[in-house]
Amino acid sequence: MTEIREAVKEDFDQIWKIFHQIVSAGETYPYPRNTSKEEAYHLWITLPKKTFVCVENQIVLGTYYLKQNNPGGGSHVCNCGYMVGNEARGKGVGSMMCEHSQNIARELGFKAMQFNLVISSNKQAIRLWKKHGFDTVGKIPKAFDHPKNGFVDALVMYKWL
């Protein structure tokens, strides 16, 4: 059975495998491609308000974090980052985590969710976010240096919860 639960420290070795797989490819996240395991822990576990894992038979299939996007007057808007391991792609893990994250965001008192840098060449993510009710509210021209496509646009996507 697949479940989503809050991550614990013991999950990080499996999270790291997914994180490293995705970040070292350099195609969807702005983190340096050589981000260390220690830096990854700080970015994915320490900084966010909460981090979750999607698990099946004790195997982490995917992970997401949830955090406040801005302080003060913008503190009602949260931000999430999602990663799905290559072996779990196409199994609905991203969709499950998106739904789960919206419910958790509401429970935590957030009123909206914003994705700050959705890489325009990441068509699968854009389709998924649109399917879950997110609108593209901005485009940042040539904001991301893609290793295969050169400079590509990034989208800002938003949903009032």
Order of alpha helices (4+ residues) and beta strands (2+ residues): beta-alpha-alpha-beta-beta-beta-alpha-beta-alpha-beta-beta
